């Protein structure tokens, strides 16, 4: 007769062989992937650093170009009023108004304009904020506490220069970083200048940076596609090399399946034999005792009663055997009352039989679990407590079942003597292997932790289908 554990061992051996091939293929791919990833990261970092250097250079050049542009604007403004300044005489109000009018009309773009102040800080020209004209702004500070007009007047008196400060941007209405160039108008001794808002430069730099990042990202994905293509080619080569071995493994698996079918047939044959040789013989004995009691009911009442008592004992024995066979096939409590009642009943019998204390915490969902998960959970707990009874020498057992994140988990822990997981123990190994195989057949995970004198913990996890 086929040995189920031997067949299971063969099945596990084939699975391990197939797993070994996958690991070898992974070892072939892993260095390539790691090396390519390292090269990609280094190249990307270098490209990023180089692009940042170029962007900073571009930003500096752009800012310098804007400075030259501001000087040109101021030169044009000075040229536009030069003919008036040449003939200006102190106190010539008409000439002063004409200069103000010309400067007021010199605007460019949405935010480009000219401004003018006298040496006391009174605003004379401001086309974008006319409400400032005539006001003394000498003590005006920006949001960083900088005296803006004082700095502008100082640079103008020193022959012209640049000042960076915060000022309201006309097109937005918000305070923005601004760079202005100012000079002094001869004879009038006015400070006049214009400026640009630096956020426009930042916008251009951001646009360039976005393009650079886009190019780097495209390069990254190109290399990634090359890596993916190379990995696919290696995988295909590996599959082609191992196809013969895979066919042999499939043939071996088919042979194992065939042996399992034979094992099931033998199980049914043994079941039939137990019914015939065990329960059937007991029923024949009961029938014989009843017939004998009936024949002697009148002639020998005491002997008839004795035969009826023996018939009752034999009948009870047959009932117990039927219950045991039925329970081995599938616990009736599992069908009638559900998993919780079946587990509690099993643990109560276990405690009564062994004297080991139980600590049971069951948090099962309101709906019934699928049949395959219920019977698997039941058998795993059954196998675990059997191992505790036979090997653990424990005085307490903790059973916990709970659900979390569409998963159901079972945890069986004892405070017994434990064992070394690395040691070869065929008595314990078969039980553990049976539990692991039951879990993996349903796509679950199985874990066991144990150390000498520290007890043993068995845990299995199964994924539940969402309930509509």
DRENVO-984568 format. One line per 8 residues: number of its first residue (from 1); their letters; for each residue x, y, z of C-alpha. Coordinates in nm, 3 decimals, m for minus. Example, Ala and Ser with C-alpha at 12.3 -4.5 7.8 and 13.67 -1.06 7.14 Angstrom:
BEGIN
1	as	1.230:m0.450:0.780  1.367:m0.106:0.714 $
//
This chain:
BEGIN
1	xxxxxxxx	0.000:0.000:0.000  0.121:0.352:m0.087  0.261:0.553:0.203  0.096:0.900:0.206  0.384:1.065:0.387  0.634:0.926:0.135  0.422:1.059:m0.150  0.398:1.395:0.019 $
9	xxxxxxxx	0.774:1.397:0.063  0.819:1.328:m0.308  0.583:1.611:m0.392  0.774:1.850:m0.166  1.103:1.733:m0.322  0.978:1.814:m0.671  0.853:2.153:m0.553  1.190:2.224:m0.392 $
17	xxxxxxxx	1.368:2.126:m0.714  1.150:2.365:m0.913  1.208:2.632:m0.649  1.586:2.575:m0.679  1.570:2.642:m1.053  1.385:2.965:m0.986  1.653:3.066:m0.737  1.931:2.990:m0.984 $
25	xxxxxxxx	1.757:3.199:m1.247  1.714:3.475:m0.988  2.085:3.458:m0.904  2.163:3.505:m1.272  1.937:3.808:m1.295  2.016:3.968:m0.961  2.375:4.082:m1.035  2.265:4.227:m1.370 $
33	xxxxxxxx	1.976:4.413:m1.209  2.185:4.541:m0.918  2.473:4.652:m1.143  2.239:4.824:m1.387  2.048:4.988:m1.102  2.375:5.115:m0.950  2.490:5.254:m1.285  2.151:5.415:m1.340 $
41	xxxxxxxx	2.151:5.576:m0.996  2.508:5.706:m1.032  2.440:5.835:m1.383  2.116:5.996:m1.275  2.286:6.162:m0.978  2.568:6.293:m1.196  2.324:6.415:m1.460  2.119:6.586:m1.191 $
49	xxxxxxxx	2.426:6.757:m1.038  2.552:6.866:m1.379  2.211:6.999:m1.476  2.189:7.196:m1.151  2.529:7.351:m1.222  2.418:7.447:m1.571  2.089:7.584:m1.438  2.275:7.798:m1.182 $
57	xxxxxxxx	2.504:7.922:m1.458  2.202:7.995:m1.676  2.031:8.177:m1.389  2.341:8.388:m1.325  2.378:8.473:m1.694  2.009:8.554:m1.719  2.029:8.782:m1.415  2.334:8.956:m1.559 $
65	xxxxxxxx	2.152:9.003:m1.889  1.860:9.155:m1.700  2.100:9.395:m1.525  2.232:9.511:m1.864  1.877:9.539:m1.987  1.786:9.765:m1.694  2.084:9.989:m1.770  1.968:10.014:m2.131 $
73	xxxxxxxx	1.615:10.104:m2.023  1.745:10.379:m1.794  1.972:10.508:m2.074  1.673:10.527:m2.308  1.475:10.713:m2.045  1.760:10.957:m1.991  1.782:11.008:m2.367  1.409:11.082:m2.389 $
81	xxxxxxxx	1.437:11.364:m2.135  1.788:11.483:m2.225  1.666:11.774:m2.440  1.465:11.912:m2.147  1.740:11.856:m1.892  1.992:12.049:m2.108  1.782:12.368:m2.100  1.648:12.322:m1.748 $
89	xxxxxxxx	1.681:12.610:m1.506  1.619:12.564:m1.133  1.255:12.634:m1.045  1.130:12.565:m1.401  0.804:12.394:m1.304  0.692:12.347:m1.665  1.011:12.156:m1.746  0.970:11.944:m1.434 $
97	xxxxxxxx	0.610:11.855:m1.524  0.715:11.768:m1.878  0.984:11.533:m1.747  0.730:11.371:m1.515  0.487:11.329:m1.804  0.749:11.166:m2.026  0.866:10.926:m1.751  0.503:10.845:m1.665 $
105	xxxxxxxx	0.440:10.738:m2.023  0.752:10.517:m2.051  0.610:10.174:m1.966  0.694:9.831:m2.107  0.513:9.503:m2.062  0.265:9.447:m1.781  0.507:9.529:m1.499  0.772:9.757:m1.655 $
113	xxxxxxxx	0.763:10.126:m1.556  0.989:10.414:m1.442  0.977:10.586:m1.105  1.130:10.908:m0.972  1.190:11.053:m0.623  1.340:11.376:m0.494  1.623:11.364:m0.240  1.383:11.389:0.054 $
121	xxxxxxxx	1.207:11.064:m0.048  0.890:11.216:m0.199  0.759:11.014:m0.490  0.734:11.218:m0.812  0.649:10.953:m1.077  0.481:10.614:m1.037  0.251:10.517:m1.328  0.146:10.181:m1.172 $
129	xxxxxxxx	0.071:10.319:m0.824  m0.040:10.679:m0.874  m0.165:10.693:m0.517  0.200:10.709:m0.403  0.276:11.031:m0.597  0.342:11.320:m0.360  0.398:11.098:m0.057  0.721:11.086:0.141 $
137	xxxxxxxx	0.835:10.721:0.141  1.179:10.771:0.293  1.092:10.549:0.592  0.917:10.281:0.384  1.038:9.928:0.467  0.975:9.601:0.281  0.873:9.279:0.456  1.236:9.210:0.555 $
145	xxxxxxxx	1.279:9.552:0.719  1.487:9.705:0.439  1.453:10.084:0.389  1.381:10.069:0.016  1.383:10.439:m0.084  1.688:10.516:0.129  1.884:10.238:m0.046  1.771:10.359:m0.389 $
153	xxxxxxxx	1.871:10.720:m0.311  2.210:10.610:m0.179  2.291:10.405:m0.493  2.181:10.693:m0.717  2.401:10.945:m0.531  2.700:10.709:m0.569  2.671:10.725:m0.947  2.403:10.462:m1.009 $
161	xxxxxxxx	2.357:10.104:m0.895  2.134:9.807:m0.829  1.906:9.745:m0.530  1.712:9.424:m0.459  1.400:9.448:m0.243  1.033:9.345:m0.227  0.764:9.552:m0.397  0.408:9.503:m0.512 $
169	xxxxxxxx	0.389:9.350:m0.860  0.117:9.526:m1.066  0.006:9.219:m1.263  m0.038:9.007:m0.947  m0.093:9.256:m0.666  0.140:9.056:m0.439  0.478:9.148:m0.295  0.754:9.000:m0.512 $
177	xxxxxxxx	1.133:9.009:m0.521  1.243:9.301:m0.741  1.576:9.423:m0.885  1.600:9.794:m0.971  1.867:10.014:m1.134  1.869:10.385:m1.041  2.064:10.697:m1.139  2.046:11.070:m1.060 $
185	xxxxxxxx	1.895:11.309:m1.316  2.146:11.593:m1.363  2.045:11.946:m1.260  1.713:11.825:m1.111  1.893:11.600:m0.857  1.609:11.350:m0.883  1.656:10.975:m0.838  1.510:10.790:m1.137 $
193	xxxxxxxx	1.509:10.422:m1.221  1.325:10.109:m1.327  1.323:9.745:m1.225  1.231:9.386:m1.305  1.062:9.127:m1.087  1.290:8.834:m1.011  1.003:8.585:m1.002  0.994:8.611:m1.381 $
201	xxxxxxxx	1.354:8.490:m1.382  1.261:8.213:m1.137  0.976:8.113:m1.369  1.214:8.083:m1.664  1.463:7.885:m1.454  1.184:7.656:m1.332  1.081:7.595:m1.693  1.438:7.502:m1.785 $
209	xxxxxxxx	1.467:7.279:m1.477  1.142:7.104:m1.569  1.274:7.033:m1.917  1.600:6.896:m1.778  1.418:6.673:m1.530  1.194:6.553:m1.811  1.498:6.462:m2.020  1.663:6.281:m1.727 $
217	xxxxxxxx	1.341:6.090:m1.659  1.313:5.989:m2.025  1.670:5.862:m2.016  1.595:5.670:m1.698  1.291:5.500:m1.849  1.485:5.420:m2.165  1.754:5.245:m1.963  1.482:5.074:m1.758 $
225	xxxxxxxx	1.322:4.941:m2.076  1.659:4.813:m2.194  1.707:4.642:m1.858  1.357:4.493:m1.877  1.423:4.364:m2.230  1.752:4.210:m2.118  1.585:4.043:m1.820  1.311:3.903:m2.045 $
233	xxxxxxxx	1.570:3.760:m2.282  1.756:3.595:m1.994  1.430:3.456:m1.856  1.336:3.315:m2.197  1.679:3.154:m2.229  1.642:3.008:m1.881  1.296:2.875:m1.963  1.427:2.722:m2.286 $
241	xxxxxxxx	1.714:2.554:m2.102  1.487:2.417:m1.827  1.194:2.308:m2.042  1.309:1.946:m2.049  1.357:1.942:m1.673  1.012:2.097:m1.631  0.858:1.824:m1.843  1.027:1.563:m1.626 $
249	xxxxxxxx	0.894:1.741:m1.317  0.542:1.741:m1.461  0.572:1.370:m1.530  0.685:1.315:m1.173  0.394:1.520:m1.040  0.149:1.317:m1.247  0.297:1.002:m1.097  0.253:1.143:m0.748 $
257	xxxxxxxx	m0.109:1.237:m0.822  m0.167:0.883:m0.946  m0.022:0.745:m0.622  m0.250:0.974:m0.422  m0.549:0.841:m0.612  m0.433:0.489:m0.528  m0.397:0.596:m0.168  m0.756:0.721:m0.162 $
265	xxxxxxxx	m0.873:0.391:m0.309  m0.682:0.204:m0.040  m0.833:0.431:0.224  m1.183:0.348:0.102  m1.089:m0.022:0.096  m0.967:0.003:0.454  m1.283:0.188:0.551  m1.494:m0.088:0.399 $
273	xxxxxxxx	m1.281:m0.348:0.578  m1.329:m0.170:0.912  m1.704:m0.165:0.856  m1.707:m0.531:0.764  m1.460:m0.666:1.017  m1.543:m0.430:1.298  m1.892:m0.284:1.306  m2.046:m0.565:1.101 $
281	xxxxxxxx	m1.909:m0.830:1.338  m2.033:m0.631:1.635  m2.381:m0.612:1.479  m2.377:m0.989:1.419  m2.279:m1.041:1.782  m2.562:m0.814:1.898  m2.809:m1.004:1.678  m2.686:m1.337:1.820 $
289	xxxxxxxx	m2.720:m1.214:2.179  m3.071:m1.082:2.120  m3.183:m1.408:1.955  m3.032:m1.609:2.241  m3.208:m1.390:2.499  m3.536:m1.428:2.312  m3.505:m1.811:2.307  m3.427:m1.824:2.680 $
297	xxxxxxxx	m3.672:m1.556:2.790  m3.912:m1.813:2.938  m3.681:m2.103:3.024  m3.394:m1.906:3.182  m3.484:m1.537:3.245  m3.153:m1.462:3.422  m2.947:m1.589:3.129  m3.169:m1.391:2.888 $
305	xxxxxxxx	m3.113:m1.070:3.084  m2.736:m1.138:3.089  m2.733:m1.180:2.709  m2.931:m0.856:2.666  m2.681:m0.671:2.884  m2.392:m0.805:2.676  m2.580:m0.713:2.358  m2.618:m0.357:2.493 $
313	xxxxxxxx	m2.245:m0.335:2.569  m2.152:m0.457:2.223  m2.403:m0.217:2.066  m2.253:0.077:2.260  m1.910:m0.030:2.139  m2.037:m0.031:1.780  m2.193:0.312:1.828  m1.860:0.448:1.953 $
321	xxxxxxxx	m1.675:0.303:1.655  m1.928:0.455:1.415  m1.890:0.794:1.586  m1.512:0.770:1.572  m1.513:0.683:1.200  m1.761:0.961:1.129  m1.556:1.208:1.330  m1.238:1.109:1.144 $
329	xxxxxxxx	m1.411:1.173:0.814  m1.559:1.510:0.923  m1.659:1.633:1.271  m2.036:1.653:1.296  m2.016:1.953:1.529  m1.846:2.146:1.249  m2.152:2.104:1.027  m2.416:2.135:1.296 $
337	xxxxxxxx	m2.290:2.418:1.520  m1.999:2.570:1.330  m1.624:2.610:1.377  m1.637:2.788:1.713  m1.848:2.520:1.885  m1.637:2.241:1.731  m1.311:2.396:1.850  m1.444:2.467:2.201 $
345	xxxxxxxx	m1.568:2.109:2.228  m1.235:1.969:2.107  m1.038:2.189:2.351  m1.268:2.096:2.639  m1.212:1.725:2.568  m0.839:1.799:2.538  m0.831:1.974:2.877  m1.035:1.698:3.044 $
353	xxxxxxxx	m0.812:1.430:2.893  m0.472:1.591:2.959  m0.527:1.832:3.248  m0.372:2.115:3.042  m0.538:2.454:3.098  m0.700:2.618:2.796  m0.702:2.987:2.711  m0.936:3.029:2.414 $
361	xxxxxxxx	m0.995:3.362:2.236  m1.200:3.326:1.918  m1.301:3.629:1.710  m1.470:3.473:1.411  m1.676:3.666:1.153  m2.054:3.660:1.184  m2.094:3.468:0.859  m1.977:3.109:0.820 $
369	xxxxxxxx	m1.632:3.060:0.674  m1.587:2.857:0.354  m1.593:2.482:0.418  m1.235:2.428:0.305  m1.102:2.696:0.541  m1.313:2.573:0.833  m1.196:2.212:0.807  m0.835:2.324:0.752 $
377	xxxxxxxx	m0.843:2.545:1.061  m0.998:2.261:1.259  m0.737:2.008:1.143  m0.445:2.245:1.206  m0.564:2.307:1.563  m0.628:1.932:1.605  m0.278:1.846:1.485  m0.123:2.121:1.697 $
385	xxxxxxxx	m0.288:2.010:2.024  m0.201:1.647:1.943  0.164:1.750:1.923  0.126:1.939:2.252  m0.025:1.632:2.418  0.243:1.396:2.286  0.560:1.604:2.302  0.527:1.941:2.479 $
393	xxxxxxxx	0.493:1.848:2.849  0.302:2.178:2.890  0.047:2.291:3.148  m0.118:2.571:2.948  m0.230:2.612:2.588  m0.347:2.934:2.422  m0.566:2.926:2.110  m0.644:3.248:1.932 $
401	xxxxxxxx	m0.831:3.297:1.602  m0.904:3.644:1.465  m0.970:3.827:1.139  m0.787:4.135:1.008  m0.755:4.292:0.660  m0.959:4.023:0.481  m0.749:3.753:0.646  m0.817:3.497:0.914 $
409	xxxxxxxx	m0.534:3.393:1.141  m0.496:3.104:1.384  m0.236:3.097:1.658  m0.171:2.797:1.889  0.086:2.847:2.165  0.199:2.629:2.456  0.440:2.683:2.744  0.604:2.344:2.709 $
417	xxxxxxxx	0.960:2.236:2.660  0.979:2.335:2.293  1.235:2.192:2.052  1.511:2.288:1.812  1.364:2.363:1.470  1.693:2.273:1.302  1.705:1.929:1.454  1.567:1.631:1.261 $
425	xxxxxxxx	1.274:1.481:1.448  1.063:1.254:1.226  0.786:1.220:1.482  0.728:1.592:1.500  0.829:1.658:1.139  0.537:1.463:0.989  0.278:1.654:1.192  0.434:1.990:1.111 $
433	xxxxxxxx	0.460:1.900:0.744  0.093:1.799:0.736  m0.010:2.135:0.886  0.212:2.327:0.645  0.076:2.137:0.344  m0.285:2.193:0.454  m0.221:2.569:0.477  m0.034:2.594:0.147 $
441	xxxxxxxx	m0.297:2.394:m0.043  m0.539:2.681:0.026  m0.284:2.948:m0.062  m0.224:3.032:0.305  0.098:3.082:0.498  0.229:2.867:0.781  0.484:2.957:1.047  0.621:2.776:1.350 $
449	xxxxxxxx	0.843:2.917:1.623  1.001:2.710:1.897  1.304:2.705:2.124  1.403:2.456:2.390  1.233:2.538:2.724  1.051:2.833:2.557  0.742:2.656:2.425  0.609:2.633:2.070 $
457	xxxxxxxx	0.389:2.864:1.862  0.208:2.756:1.544  0.051:3.023:1.326  m0.135:3.002:0.993  m0.294:3.278:0.784  m0.559:3.250:0.511  m0.702:3.513:0.278  m1.082:3.547:0.277 $
465	xxxx	m1.285:3.641:m0.026  m1.473:3.971:0.027  m1.836:3.920:0.133  m2.084:4.100:m0.099 $
//
